């Protein structure tokens, strides 16, 4: 019998509700027949559906890292709740009948194997020959050149808008003026500039929220600072991108390259391209330290964000999974992961600091005390050192405004002298240097949950994973706590 964990099954699910519905099917005895192949690579069952319907469900484990669920139900989710339920039945210790693998499944396997062999054969082609052949195609070269010139035209239009706002002031961005800039944002989409388009939409939403805020000083000050920050980011993106695109055209280099500006303008990286650029690592071991979901109304998407540590190097990275609001039913929802993940090929996005990562295959392994020791060994022992490193990243106008770090601390409490508010928590390292703990606006709160931890020992001589960020209100770098790392587990503060 296959040995799966509930965590592995949940990781395959399109969303949390699909797992919940699958559990209901198992609990209600939804399967009327279960069988498996003698070689343990194929499982099948008949599941009761609505009314008198009976669905044929199967799971093919010929590729254990990527099992394939199939079902005769009309659901557009993959895998559907019936496929998940069949895998959940594997967690129960019960006998299954033995069956032959259907010929249709064998045929599908053969076709898949043929496709993979063809892909491998194609990949053995000399890389330089492929690149020169591709680059020598006049149509492709002309199309890319035309696109870059179009982007430059769009950036010139966006720069004119930014200059007008800088001259007139952000306060003029209201009423009919907002409609004008909304129309401008739409136009940028025609210039292959979805990145700047999203920033303008973000600015418009911020100014609309500012109008609704009325005269509450604290809210208005924070809103004005956020809007100004968005405008500064937009201006920096325009200037850097114009210089970058101009240089590429002058040099005749119209291919995408290892630059954060490609994605900032709205380009989409594929795993193959990232690997071609050498932005990859083989056989990586990762552990998720934090996970949260947020809504980006400018993108009109939900964002599933996970923070991970590379157990070998100690590097902290981020995964971002975007789900359009209009298609939530059909796009797989990411979830928190408590197991260690082994990734055959880990791909990195261009950038510095906490780079974004991605992969297409993974294996789950249990988290042992040895794994937790590895995590804690990578913690920084000095607040000053962590803040110094963060400053170099946060001062970059194109950064996310967050810098993840692991900090070893002596105490979390209210005792630091420089913390003037008795209700404010601070972290003190073993050199008695302190930093204020504060939730970053727009992110899920974590500070108050530190006071709700069941064991007071969590607040002394432990390791904290958090995000360093700059507070315009306090004029200081603060630490937003995400998780306490003990020698036994990751105690998460965000959910």
C-alpha positions in Angstrom: 0.0 0.0 0.0 1.1 3.6 -0.7 2.1 5.5 2.4 0.8 9.1 2.2 0.3 11.8 4.8 -2.7 14.1 5.1 -0.2 17.0 4.5 0.8 15.5 1.1 -2.8 15.1 0.0 -3.7 18.7 1.1 -0.8 20.0 -0.9 -2.4 18.5 -4.1 -5.8 20.0 -3.4 -7.0 23.0 -5.4 -8.4 24.6 -2.2 -9.2 23.9 1.5 -12.9 23.3 0.8 -12.0 20.5 -1.6 -10.1 18.7 1.2 -13.0 19.3 3.6 -15.5 17.8 1.1 -13.2 14.9 0.5 -13.2 14.1 4.2 -17.0 14.2 4.3 -17.1 11.6 1.5 -14.7 9.3 3.4 -16.6 9.8 6.7 -20.0 9.0 5.1 -18.7 5.8 3.4 -19.0 7.2 -0.1 -16.9 4.5 -1.8 -18.8 1.3 -2.8 -15.7 -0.5 -4.3 -12.0 -0.1 -3.9 -9.1 -1.8 -5.7 -5.4 -1.5 -6.4 -2.9 -3.0 -8.8 -0.4 -5.6 -7.7 2.5 -3.3 -8.3 1.0 -0.5 -6.1 1.1 2.1 -8.9 -2.7 2.3 -9.5 -5.7 2.7 -7.3 -9.3 3.0 -8.2 -12.8 3.1 -6.7 -16.5 3.7 -7.3 -17.8 6.7 -5.4 -21.5 7.7 -4.8 -22.4 11.0 -6.3 -25.5 13.2 -6.3 -28.7 11.2 -6.8 -28.1 7.8 -8.4 -24.8 8.8 -10.0 -21.7 6.7 -9.4 -18.3 8.1 -10.4 -15.3 6.1 -11.4 -12.2 7.5 -9.6 -8.6 6.6 -10.0 -5.1 7.7 -8.9 -2.0 6.8 -10.9 1.2 6.7 -9.0 3.5 5.7 -11.9 5.3 9.0 -11.1 5.2 9.1 -7.3 6.3 12.8 -7.1 3.3 13.8 -9.3 0.3 11.3 -8.9 -2.5 11.8 -11.4 -6.1 11.8 -10.3 -8.9 11.0 -12.8 -12.7 11.1 -12.2 -15.8 10.8 -14.3 -17.6 13.6 -12.3 -18.2 16.9 -14.1 -16.1 19.0 -11.7 -13.5 21.3 -13.3 -11.3 21.2 -10.2 -8.2 19.1 -10.4 -7.9 16.9 -8.4 -11.6 16.9 -7.6 -13.0 16.0 -4.1 -13.5 12.4 -5.2 -9.8 11.9 -6.2 -8.8 13.5 -2.9 -11.2 11.2 -1.0 -9.7 8.1 -2.7 -6.2 9.2 -1.5 -7.5 9.8 2.0 -8.8 6.2 2.0 -5.2 5.2 1.7 -4.6 6.6 5.2 -6.9 4.0 6.6 -5.5 0.5 7.4 -7.8 -1.7 5.4 -7.5 -4.3 2.7 -8.1 -3.4 -1.0 -9.0 -5.8 -3.8 -6.4 -6.5 -6.4 -7.1 -5.4 -10.0 -5.5 -5.2 -13.4 -4.4 -1.8 -14.6 -7.0 -0.7 -17.3 -5.6 -0.5 -20.9 -6.7 3.1 -21.1 -4.4 4.0 -18.3 -1.5 2.0 -19.8 -2.1 3.9 -23.1 -2.0 7.2 -21.3 1.3 6.2 -19.6 2.8 5.3 -22.9 1.9 8.6 -24.5 3.3 10.5 -21.5 6.5 8.6 -21.6 6.8 9.3 -25.3 6.3 13.0 -24.7 9.0 13.0 -22.0 11.5 11.2 -24.2 10.8 13.7 -27.0 11.4 16.6 -24.6 14.6 15.1 -23.3 15.9 14.6 -26.8 15.0 18.2 -27.6 16.8 19.3 -24.5 20.0 17.5 -25.6 20.3 19.9 -28.5 23.3 22.2 -28.1 22.2 25.3 -26.1 24.3 27.8 -28.0 23.0 26.4 -31.3 19.4 26.7 -30.2 20.0 30.3 -28.9 21.7 31.5 -32.1 19.0 29.8 -34.3 16.2 31.4 -32.3 17.9 34.8 -32.3 18.5 34.6 -36.0 14.8 34.5 -36.8 14.0 37.9 -38.3 10.3 37.8 -37.4 11.0 37.0 -33.7 13.7 39.6 -33.5 11.5 42.2 -35.1 8.6 41.4 -32.8 10.7 41.7 -29.7 12.2 45.0 -30.9 8.8 46.4 -31.7 7.6 45.4 -28.2 10.5 47.1 -26.4 9.9 50.3 -28.4 6.2 50.2 -27.6 7.1 49.8 -23.9 9.3 52.9 -24.1 6.5 54.9 -25.6 4.2 53.8 -22.7 6.9 54.6 -20.1 7.2 58.1 -21.6 3.4 58.6 -21.2 3.5 57.3 -17.6 6.5 59.6 -16.8 4.5 62.6 -18.0 1.7 61.6 -15.6 4.0 61.2 -12.7 5.6 64.6 -13.4 2.1 66.2 -13.5 1.3 64.7 -10.1 4.6 65.8 -8.6 3.9 69.4 -9.8 0.3 69.5 -8.7 0.5 67.3 -5.6 -1.2 64.1 -4.7 -4.2 66.0 -3.3 -5.3 66.7 -6.8 -5.8 63.0 -7.4 -9.6 62.9 -6.6 -13.0 63.2 -8.3 -12.8 63.5 -12.1 -9.0 63.4 -11.9 -9.2 59.8 -10.6 -11.2 58.8 -13.6 -8.6 60.3 -15.9 -5.8 58.3 -14.3 -7.9 55.1 -14.3 -8.2 55.5 -18.1 -4.5 56.1 -18.3 -3.8 52.9 -16.4 -5.9 50.9 -18.9 -3.9 52.4 -21.7 -0.6 51.1 -20.2 -1.9 47.6 -20.7 -1.8 48.3 -24.5 1.8 49.2 -24.1 2.8 45.8 -22.5 3.2 47.5 -19.2 1.0 45.6 -16.7 3.5 46.3 -13.9 3.3 50.2 -14.0 -0.5 49.8 -14.7 -0.9 47.9 -11.3 1.1 50.6 -9.5 -1.1 53.4 -10.9 -4.2 51.3 -9.8 -2.6 50.9 -6.4 -2.1 54.7 -6.1 -5.7 55.3 -7.1 -7.0 52.9 -4.5 -4.9 54.5 -1.9 -6.1 57.9 -2.7 -9.7 56.7 -2.6 -9.1 55.2 0.8 -7.6 58.5 1.9 -10.7 60.4 0.9 -12.9 58.0 2.9 -10.6 58.3 6.0 -11.8 61.9 6.6 -9.7 63.9 9.0 -8.4 61.2 11.4 -4.7 62.3 11.6 -3.1 58.9 12.3 -4.9 57.3 9.3 -4.4 60.2 7.0 -0.7 60.5 7.8 -0.2 56.8 7.2 -2.3 56.9 4.0 -0.3 59.9 2.6 3.0 58.2 3.4 1.8 55.0 1.6 0.6 57.0 -1.5 3.8 58.9 -1.6 5.8 55.7 -1.4 3.8 54.2 -4.3 4.5 57.3 -6.4 8.2 57.2 -5.6 8.3 53.5 -6.6 6.4 54.2 -9.8 8.8 57.0 -10.7 11.9 54.9 -10.0 10.5 52.0 -12.0 9.9 54.3 -15.0 13.3 55.8 -14.9 15.3 52.6 -14.4 13.2 50.8 -17.0 13.6 53.5 -19.6 17.4 53.4 -19.2 17.4 49.6 -19.3 15.2 49.2 -22.4 17.1 52.0 -24.2 20.4 50.2 -23.6 19.0 46.9 -24.7 17.8 48.4 -28.0 21.1 50.1 -28.6 23.0 46.9 -28.1 20.5 44.8 -30.1 19.9 42.6 -27.1 16.1 42.1 -27.1 16.0 38.8 -25.2 14.8 38.7 -21.6 17.7 38.5 -19.2 18.6 38.2 -15.5 17.0 41.5 -14.3 14.2 42.3 -11.8 13.0 45.0 -14.3 11.6 42.3 -16.6 9.1 41.1 -14.1 8.5 44.6 -12.6 7.3 45.7 -16.0 4.9 42.8 -16.1 7.0 40.0 -17.8 6.3 36.4 -16.7 9.1 34.0 -16.1 8.9 30.4 -17.0 10.8 27.7 -15.0 12.6 26.7 -18.1 13.9 30.2 -18.8 15.0 30.7 -15.2 16.9 27.4 -15.3 18.5 28.4 -18.7 19.8 31.6 -17.0 21.4 29.4 -14.3 19.0 30.6 -11.6 18.5 27.2 -10.0 19.7 24.8 -7.3 19.4 21.0 -7.4 18.3 18.9 -4.4 17.2 21.7 -2.1 15.8 21.1 1.3 13.2 23.7 2.4 11.1 24.3 5.5 8.2 26.8 5.5 8.4 29.3 8.4 5.3 31.3 7.7 2.3 31.5 5.4 -0.4 34.1 4.9 -3.1 35.0 2.3 -3.8 38.6 1.2 -5.9 40.4 -1.3 -4.3 42.7 -3.9 -7.2 44.8 -5.3 -4.9 46.5 -7.8 -4.1 43.1 -9.3 -7.6 41.8 -8.5 -6.0 38.7 -7.2 -5.5 36.8 -3.9 -1.9 36.2 -3.1 -0.7 33.1 -1.2 2.7 34.0 0.3 5.0 31.6 2.0 8.4 32.2 3.7 10.9 29.4 3.4 14.4 28.7 4.7 17.0 26.7 2.8 18.3 24.2 5.4 21.7 24.0 3.7 22.5 27.7 3.1 20.2 29.4 5.5 18.8 31.6 2.7 15.3 32.9 3.3 13.1 33.0 0.3 9.5 33.7 -0.7 6.8 31.9 -2.7 4.0 33.9 -4.3 1.0 32.3 -5.8 -1.5 34.6 -7.5 -5.2 33.7 -7.9 -7.5 35.9 -10.0 -10.6 36.9 -8.1 -12.7 36.0 -11.1 -11.4 32.4 -11.3 -10.9 31.4 -7.6 -13.0 28.2 -8.2 -10.6 26.9 -10.9 -7.2 28.0 -9.6 -5.3 25.8 -7.1 -5.1 27.4 -3.6 -1.8 27.2 -1.8 -1.7 26.2 1.8 0.7 26.1 4.8 3.2 23.3 4.8 4.4 21.7 8.0 6.6 19.0 6.6 10.1 19.4 5.3 10.1 19.7 1.5 12.8 18.2 -0.7 12.9 19.8 -4.2 14.8 18.2 -7.0 15.2 21.5 -8.9 14.6 24.8 -7.2 14.3 27.9 -9.4 15.1 31.5 -8.3 13.7 34.7 -9.7 16.2 37.5 -10.4 16.9 39.8 -7.5 18.7 40.1 -4.2 17.7 39.6 -0.6 14.7 37.4 -0.1 14.4 36.1 -3.6 11.2 34.6 -4.9 11.4 30.8 -5.6 9.4 28.3 -7.5 9.5 24.5 -8.3 7.3 22.0 -10.0 8.2 18.8 -8.0 8.5 18.1 -4.3 8.8 15.3 -1.8 7.6 15.6 1.8 9.7 14.4 4.7 9.1 14.6 8.5 10.5 17.4 10.5 12.9 16.0 13.1 14.7 17.7 16.0 17.8 17.6 13.8 16.0 19.7 11.2 15.0 22.2 13.8 18.6 22.4 15.0 19.6 23.3 11.5 17.1 26.1 11.3 18.1 27.6 14.6 21.8 27.4 13.7 21.2 29.8 10.8 19.8 32.5 13.1 21.5 35.9 13.3 22.7 36.6 16.9 22.8 40.4 16.5 20.0 42.9 16.0 22.4 45.5 14.7 23.8 43.1 12.1 20.3 42.1 10.9 19.1 45.7 10.7 22.3 46.7 8.8 21.7 44.0 6.2 18.0 45.0 5.9 18.8 48.6 5.3 20.7 47.8 2.2 17.6 46.1 0.8 14.9 48.4 2.1 16.5 51.5 0.7 16.0 50.0 -2.8 12.9 51.8 -4.1 11.8 48.6 -6.0 12.0 46.4 -3.0 8.9 44.9 -1.5 9.4 46.8 1.7 10.0 43.6 3.7 13.2 41.8 4.7 12.8 38.4 6.3 15.3 37.4 9.0 15.9 34.8 11.7 17.0 36.4 15.0 18.2 34.7 18.1 16.9 36.5 21.2 17.4 36.6 24.9 14.0 38.1 25.8 10.7 39.4 24.3 9.0 41.8 26.7 8.3 45.4 27.8 11.5 46.1 29.7 13.6 47.9 27.1 14.2 51.5 28.1 13.8 53.0 24.6 10.3 51.5 24.3 8.3 54.4 25.7 4.8 52.7 25.5 4.3 50.1 28.2 2.0 48.2 25.8 4.7 47.9 23.2 6.7 44.7 22.9 10.4 44.6 22.1 13.0 42.0 21.3 16.3 42.0 23.0 19.3 40.0 21.7 22.1 38.5 23.9 24.1 41.8 23.6 21.1 43.7 25.2 20.3 45.5 21.9 16.6 45.9 21.3 14.2 46.4 18.4 10.6 47.3 18.5 8.1 44.6 17.5 5.3 46.1 15.3 2.9 44.7 12.7 3.5 45.9 9.2 0.3 47.7 7.7 -1.5 45.5 5.3 -0.1 42.2 6.7 -1.7 39.9 9.2 -1.1 40.9 12.9 1.4 38.9 14.9 2.6 41.0 17.8 -0.4 40.5 20.1 -0.2 36.7 19.6 3.1 36.6 21.3 1.3 37.5 24.5 -1.1 34.5 24.0 1.5 31.8 23.6 0.8 28.9 26.0 4.4 28.6 27.3 6.2 31.6 28.8 9.4 29.9 27.8 8.7 30.8 24.2 9.6 34.4 25.0 13.1 33.6 26.3 16.2 32.3 24.6 14.6 31.2 21.4 14.7 32.1 17.7 12.2 34.4 16.0 11.4 34.5 12.3 10.1 37.9 11.3 10.0 40.6 8.7 12.0 43.9 9.1 10.3 46.9 7.7 10.5 50.7 7.9 7.8 52.6 9.8 7.2 56.1 8.4 5.3 56.9 11.6 8.0 55.8 14.0 10.9 56.7 11.6 12.5 53.4 12.5 13.0 49.9 11.3 10.7 47.5 13.1 10.3 43.8 13.3 7.0 42.1 12.4 7.0 38.7 14.2 5.8 35.7 12.1 6.9 32.6 14.1 8.9 31.4 17.1 11.4 28.7 16.3 11.9 26.3 19.2 14.1 23.2 19.2 11.0 21.1 18.5 8.7 23.0 16.2 7.8 26.2 14.3 5.2 28.0 16.4 3.4 30.2 13.8 1.8 33.5 14.7 0.2 34.1 11.3 -2.6 31.9 9.9 
